[in-house]
Amino acid sequence: MKVIESRAEVYLIALQSLSKTEREAVIARLLEDPQLREDILDLALIQQRQGEPTRPFREYLAEKGKRVRNG
Protein backbone atom coordinates (compact mmCIF):
# COMPACT_ATOMS: atom_id res chain seq x y z
CA MET A 1 0.00 0.00 0.00
CA LYS A 2 1.35 3.41 -0.96
CA VAL A 3 1.84 6.12 1.65
CA ILE A 4 -1.05 8.19 0.25
CA GLU A 5 -3.41 5.19 0.31
CA SER A 6 -2.28 4.31 3.83
CA ARG A 7 -2.87 7.85 5.07
CA ALA A 8 -6.28 7.96 3.37
CA GLU A 9 -7.20 4.70 5.10
CA VAL A 10 -6.30 6.15 8.50
CA TYR A 11 -8.49 9.22 7.89
CA LEU A 12 -11.36 7.08 6.63
CA ILE A 13 -11.25 4.84 9.70
CA ALA A 14 -11.17 7.93 11.94
CA LEU A 15 -14.16 9.43 10.12
CA GLN A 16 -16.10 6.16 10.34
CA SER A 17 -15.45 5.97 14.06
CA LEU A 18 -17.32 9.25 14.66
CA SER A 19 -21.00 9.43 15.44
CA LYS A 20 -23.35 10.34 12.61
CA THR A 21 -23.67 13.90 13.91
CA GLU A 22 -19.90 14.28 14.13
CA ARG A 23 -19.40 12.85 10.60
CA GLU A 24 -22.00 15.27 9.23
CA ALA A 25 -20.21 18.16 10.95
CA VAL A 26 -16.85 17.18 9.45
CA ILE A 27 -18.33 16.77 5.96
CA ALA A 28 -20.18 20.08 6.26
CA ARG A 29 -16.90 21.79 7.15
CA LEU A 30 -15.18 20.22 4.16
CA LEU A 31 -17.93 21.46 1.87
CA GLU A 32 -17.57 25.02 3.20
CA ASP A 33 -14.18 25.33 1.51
CA PRO A 34 -14.83 26.16 -2.19
CA GLN A 35 -11.79 24.24 -3.49
CA LEU A 36 -12.47 21.15 -1.38
CA ARG A 37 -16.15 21.31 -2.36
CA GLU A 38 -15.20 21.35 -6.05
CA ASP A 39 -12.81 18.43 -5.56
CA ILE A 40 -15.45 16.42 -3.70
CA LEU A 41 -18.08 17.08 -6.36
CA ASP A 42 -15.62 16.15 -9.12
CA LEU A 43 -14.74 12.89 -7.38
CA ALA A 44 -18.41 12.07 -6.79
CA LEU A 45 -19.19 12.67 -10.48
CA ILE A 46 -16.27 10.51 -11.59
CA GLN A 47 -17.42 7.72 -9.27
CA GLN A 48 -21.02 8.03 -10.47
CA ARG A 49 -20.11 7.88 -14.15
CA GLN A 50 -17.43 5.22 -13.86
CA GLY A 51 -19.44 2.49 -15.61
CA GLU A 52 -20.40 4.60 -18.63
CA PRO A 53 -18.91 3.81 -22.02
CA THR A 54 -15.90 5.87 -23.08
CA ARG A 55 -14.49 7.10 -26.36
CA PRO A 56 -11.27 8.79 -27.44
CA PHE A 57 -11.12 12.56 -26.87
CA ARG A 58 -10.09 13.16 -30.51
CA GLU A 59 -13.25 11.36 -31.63
CA TYR A 60 -15.34 13.65 -29.45
CA LEU A 61 -13.60 16.74 -30.83
CA ALA A 62 -14.15 15.58 -34.42
CA GLU A 63 -17.86 15.03 -33.76
CA LYS A 64 -18.14 18.39 -32.04
CA GLY A 65 -16.43 20.08 -34.99
CA LYS A 66 -18.92 18.52 -37.41
CA ARG A 67 -21.86 19.77 -35.34
CA VAL A 68 -20.46 23.30 -35.26
CA ARG A 69 -19.93 23.34 -39.05
CA ASN A 70 -23.39 21.86 -39.73
CA GLY A 71 -25.30 23.62 -37.00
C-alpha positions, 0 to 999 in steps of 0.5 A: 500500500502506498503512503497516500493510500495508507494515510487515506485509510487512516483518515477514513477509519477515523471518520467512520469511528465518529457518530453520525452527527460528528461525521456530518459536521466534518463533511459540512466543514469540508464542503464550506471550503470552495476548493475542497467542495469542487474536488469532492463534487468532481470525485463524486461525479467521476465515481457516479459515471465510472461504468459509462462507455468511453471514447477517445477525446479526438473522436469527441472533438471531431464530432463536435467540430462537425456539429459546429460546421453543420449547426 
